[in-house]
Amino acid sequence: MAWNKKILMLMAVAAAALLAACKIGVTMNGSMLDYTVYKTVHVSEFPIRAALVYPPLQQTFENELLNYISKNTRLQTTDGASDLEIEGEITGYSLSPQAVTENAYASMTRLTITVRVKYTDTHNDRNDVDQTFSAYRDFDSSIMLTEVQDDLCQQISQELVELIFNATLGNW
């Protein structure tokens, strides 16, 4: 019986030593950046190039992107040359009818925002991304767009930023 306890104790010590030697490299936000290599990021302005323009959208989107990067990485944002660069443009801002009722009126309207992003990794061009992202929100057609526009733009920008982060800095 004494040998059983000694063997169990030895196995527990060995298991603890193995676990202590393991190092897991995933963070809660999914970012897999090697901070010994990547220290800086440059985020350019995202001008609106859509046919329909809502001027506050540019600032809303840029703020969301910068805030998300600062909260979810240890990268320093720079205005000049950097390890990583994110640039792009807002290429779409559109409204479309949804859920048409029996009297041929739309009961819902969809606001869709599209953003083209070019992500450049100056250390590894295999990580570069040039992609278009799109997100939308539906709202009741009886409500004027001006009543919900700011809130919808904020929500859509948050979703777009998460999509962009996962495709670029998150290395998904």
C-alpha positions as CSV (number, residue, x, y, z in Angstrom):
1,M,0.0,0.0,0.0
2,A,2.9,2.4,0.7
3,W,4.3,1.7,-2.7
4,N,1.0,2.7,-4.3
5,K,1.0,6.0,-2.6
6,K,4.6,6.6,-3.6
7,I,3.9,5.8,-7.2
8,L,0.8,8.0,-7.2
9,M,2.8,10.8,-5.7
10,L,5.6,10.4,-8.3
11,M,3.0,10.4,-11.1
12,A,1.5,13.6,-9.7
13,V,4.9,15.3,-9.5
14,A,5.7,14.2,-13.1
15,A,2.4,15.5,-14.4
16,A,2.9,18.9,-12.7
17,A,6.4,19.2,-14.1
18,L,5.0,18.5,-17.6
19,L,2.3,21.1,-17.3
20,A,4.7,23.7,-16.0
21,A,6.9,23.1,-19.1
22,C,4.0,23.7,-21.5
23,K,3.5,27.2,-23.0
24,I,0.3,28.0,-24.8
25,G,0.5,30.9,-27.3
26,V,-3.2,31.8,-27.8
27,T,-4.7,34.9,-26.2
28,M,-8.4,35.3,-25.4
29,N,-9.0,37.5,-28.4
30,G,-7.4,35.0,-30.8
31,S,-4.4,37.2,-31.7
32,M,-1.3,35.1,-32.5
33,L,1.2,38.0,-32.8
34,D,4.8,37.4,-31.9
35,Y,5.5,40.6,-29.9
36,T,9.3,40.1,-30.2
37,V,8.9,40.7,-34.0
38,Y,5.8,42.9,-34.2
39,K,5.8,46.1,-32.1
40,T,4.1,48.7,-34.2
41,V,1.1,49.2,-36.4
42,H,0.1,52.0,-38.7
43,V,-3.7,52.5,-39.4
44,S,-4.4,54.9,-42.3
45,E,-7.5,56.9,-42.7
46,F,-10.5,55.1,-44.3
47,P,-12.0,57.7,-46.7
48,I,-15.6,57.2,-47.9
49,R,-15.7,56.2,-51.6
50,A,-19.4,55.1,-51.6
51,A,-22.1,56.6,-53.8
52,L,-24.1,57.4,-50.6
53,V,-22.1,59.3,-48.0
54,Y,-22.7,59.6,-44.3
55,P,-19.7,61.8,-43.1
56,P,-19.6,60.7,-39.4
57,L,-19.1,57.1,-40.5
58,Q,-15.4,57.5,-41.3
59,Q,-14.6,58.7,-37.9
60,T,-16.8,56.1,-36.2
61,F,-15.1,53.3,-38.1
62,E,-11.6,54.6,-37.6
63,N,-12.1,55.0,-33.9
64,E,-13.6,51.5,-33.5
65,L,-10.6,50.0,-35.4
66,L,-8.0,51.9,-33.4
67,N,-9.7,51.1,-30.1
68,Y,-10.1,47.4,-30.9
69,I,-6.4,47.1,-31.8
70,S,-5.3,48.9,-28.7
71,K,-7.5,46.8,-26.4
72,N,-6.6,43.5,-28.0
73,T,-2.9,43.8,-28.8
74,R,0.2,45.3,-27.3
75,L,1.1,47.0,-30.6
76,Q,2.0,50.7,-30.6
77,T,0.2,52.8,-33.2
78,T,2.5,54.9,-35.3
79,D,2.2,57.6,-38.0
80,G,5.2,56.4,-40.0
81,A,6.9,53.2,-41.0
82,S,5.7,50.2,-38.9
83,D,5.8,46.4,-38.7
84,L,2.1,46.2,-39.8
85,E,0.1,48.5,-41.9
86,I,-3.7,48.7,-42.3
87,E,-5.3,50.9,-44.9
88,G,-8.4,51.0,-47.0
89,E,-11.6,52.7,-47.8
90,I,-15.3,52.6,-47.1
91,T,-16.6,51.5,-50.5
92,G,-20.3,50.9,-49.8
93,Y,-23.1,52.5,-47.8
94,S,-26.5,51.4,-49.0
95,L,-30.1,50.9,-48.1
96,S,-32.2,48.1,-49.4
97,P,-35.8,47.0,-48.7
98,Q,-36.3,43.7,-46.8
99,A,-39.4,41.7,-45.7
100,V,-41.9,43.0,-48.2
101,T,-45.5,42.8,-46.9
102,E,-48.6,41.7,-48.8
103,N,-49.3,45.3,-49.8
104,A,-45.9,45.5,-51.5
105,Y,-44.3,47.8,-48.9
106,A,-41.1,46.9,-47.1
107,S,-41.5,46.3,-43.4
108,M,-37.8,46.3,-42.8
109,T,-34.9,48.2,-44.4
110,R,-31.3,47.0,-44.4
111,L,-28.3,49.3,-44.0
112,T,-25.2,47.7,-45.4
113,I,-21.6,49.0,-45.1
114,T,-18.7,47.7,-47.1
115,V,-15.0,48.3,-46.4
116,R,-12.0,47.3,-48.5
117,V,-8.9,46.7,-46.4
118,K,-5.3,46.2,-47.4
119,Y,-3.2,44.7,-44.6
120,T,0.6,44.6,-45.0
121,D,3.0,42.6,-42.9
122,T,6.4,44.1,-43.5
123,H,8.1,41.0,-42.1
124,N,6.1,38.3,-43.9
125,D,4.3,39.0,-47.1
126,R,2.4,35.7,-46.9
127,N,0.3,37.3,-44.2
128,D,-0.8,40.2,-46.4
129,V,-4.5,40.6,-47.0
130,D,-6.4,42.6,-49.6
131,Q,-10.1,41.9,-48.9
132,T,-13.5,43.5,-48.8
133,F,-15.7,43.1,-45.7
134,S,-19.4,43.8,-45.4
135,A,-21.9,43.9,-42.6
136,Y,-25.5,45.0,-42.2
137,R,-28.3,45.8,-39.8
138,D,-32.0,45.7,-40.4
139,F,-34.4,48.3,-39.0
140,D,-38.1,48.9,-39.1
141,S,-39.1,50.8,-42.2
142,S,-41.5,52.9,-40.2
143,I,-38.5,54.5,-38.5
144,M,-36.6,57.3,-40.3
145,L,-32.9,56.4,-41.0
146,T,-31.8,59.6,-39.3
147,E,-33.3,58.3,-36.0
148,V,-31.2,55.1,-36.0
149,Q,-28.3,55.9,-38.3
150,D,-25.6,56.7,-35.6
151,D,-26.5,53.6,-33.6
152,L,-26.5,51.3,-36.7
153,C,-23.2,52.7,-37.9
154,Q,-21.7,52.0,-34.5
155,Q,-22.9,48.4,-34.4
156,I,-21.9,47.7,-38.0
157,S,-18.5,49.3,-37.5
158,Q,-17.9,47.0,-34.5
159,E,-18.8,43.9,-36.5
160,L,-16.6,45.0,-39.4
161,V,-13.7,45.7,-37.1
162,E,-14.0,42.2,-35.5
163,L,-14.0,40.6,-39.0
164,I,-11.0,42.7,-40.1
165,F,-9.1,41.9,-36.9
166,N,-9.7,38.2,-37.3
167,A,-8.6,38.2,-40.9
168,T,-5.4,40.3,-40.3
169,L,-4.0,40.6,-36.8
170,G,-5.8,37.6,-35.4
171,N,-4.2,35.3,-38.0
172,W,-7.3,33.2,-38.5
